[in-house]
Structure formats: structure tokens, C-alpha cells
Amino acid sequence: MDDKLRRAIPFEEFDYQSLLDSLRGYAHPRKKITTLLRKGEIIRVKKGLYLFGEGYRRSPYCRELLANLIYGPSCISLEYALHYHGLTPERVESITSVACGRSRTFVTPVGRFCYRMIPVAAFSIGIDRIELADGRAFLMAIPEKALADRVMAERGHALSTQRALTIFLRDNLRVDGELLRTMDAAILLALASAYGSRRLKVLANLILSLQTEKRDA
């Protein structure tokens, strides 16, 4: 790989325009891009989004950042965010996100990225901006949003009572009970309103009940 190209692009993840700009000195930049792809010096994650190949990276690429870039506006949530926050024990291979656009799944050379459409009003509640050391950032659901989005995504269980939700959270998601008690019920109620969901109101009341039990114990 031309050292000039590597110097021109500071990050491991970059878009098509950045790639073209770095190849201004070439008579046929698109042919050069084809050669770089064929040799594995760069990897196309999806149309318009690239990574440097493994032997040409200065540092590990950020899958969470890629998740925001592949499809948006989007925010990492659901199973991946629950594990990220330590609420569930199982490591999640696919990066799961919520989005304002239609639900999509992208299978890429660097993993599977899944997006679930949710109401715009619900999308904007409970988003945290996680900053990277290089000054860039990606959007991640806070624990309350991640759990609410996951509960709303569930279609295999009738989650209309606190008992049913308790069993689902404990047996299916294996959510850490102590961390569950630290959640902010007010945020869950705001999400319930944005979703127009009775299920999330029951979840908020369950959290309040767990917190009351702990105080009274």
C-alpha cells in the first residue's frame, strides 16, 4: 500500500469520499480502489464504507462506530447494549441497534449488524454518546432504553403482568436482578408513553416494586 494513502486517512474506518480525496494524485482513482480491494489492503464493509485491511491497520477498528455508520439514524440497543452494560451475561456476536427507518440486517466481512425500527418518539429517549479516544463517538442506548427496546421486540411471550415479565427477564434474558433494581422507572415510563405501550408501563411498575422491596427488606 502507498504510504501516502495510509497517512491521508487517519482512522481505520472511512467513507468513499475520504478514499477518493486520498487518491487525487492517481489518473484513475477508481481503478486503484478496485486494486486495493482485490489485494485486501482495504475492505468494503458496505457501499461507501471501508476499513483498512488487517495488515494495514494502526489500531483495532470500532464495531460500535461502524454500527452507527452502516445504517442510520441508529443507536446500538437491544441484546448488544444489554450485554455492554453488564445486564446480561451472554456475549452477543451480532451488533443490534434500533433505527427510525425500516428494519434491516447487514451481513458484512466484519460481522452482522441488525437494526429494528421503532417509533421516532421512542428513538430519541435514553441515548448516550460514547466518546472514543480519538474524539469520535457512537450512540448507545442507556440500560433502561436497551431493556425497553428488547421487551418491545419480544413476540414469543405475553408480557402483560409483572409476574410474566419477571419470569421473562430472569429465565430468558437472564438479566442481573441487582442491576435491574438500579433502573430509573421514570425513563421507562417516558419510553412507555413514546411507544404507546402498556407492557412498558408494567415494566416500570415492576422496577418500582423491586426497589420498594429492597428498601423494606
Secondary structure, DSSP 4 states (H G I P E B T S, - for coil): --HHHHHH--SSEEEHHHHHHHTTT-S-HHHHHHHHHHHTSEEEEETTEEEE-GGG-SS---HHHHHHHHSSSEEE-HHHHHHHTTSS-S--SSEEEEESS--EEEEETTEEEEEEE--HHHHTSSEEEEE-TTS-EEEEE-HHHHHHHHHHH--SS---SHHHHHHIIIIIS---HHHHHTS-HHHHHHHHHHHT-HHHHHHHHHHHHHHHHHHH-
